[in-house]
Amino acid sequence: MLPRFADIFQQGNRWLNWLE
């Protein structure tokens, strides 16, 4: 599990939360 993937996943999740 690369840290980059986790960072992108977290960012995307946060964006979705913000949009909602």
C-alpha positions as CSV (number, residue, x, y, z in Angstrom):
1,M,0.0,0.0,0.0
2,L,1.7,3.1,-1.2
3,P,1.3,6.3,0.8
4,R,0.5,8.3,-2.3
5,F,-2.6,6.2,-2.9
6,A,-3.8,6.7,0.6
7,D,-3.2,10.5,0.3
8,I,-5.3,10.6,-2.9
9,F,-8.0,8.5,-1.4
10,Q,-8.2,10.7,1.7
11,Q,-8.3,13.9,-0.4
12,G,-11.1,12.5,-2.6
13,N,-13.1,11.4,0.4
14,R,-12.7,14.9,1.9
15,W,-13.7,16.5,-1.3
16,L,-16.9,14.4,-1.5
17,N,-17.7,15.3,2.1
18,W,-17.2,19.0,1.4
19,L,-19.3,18.9,-1.7
20,E,-22.1,17.2,0.2
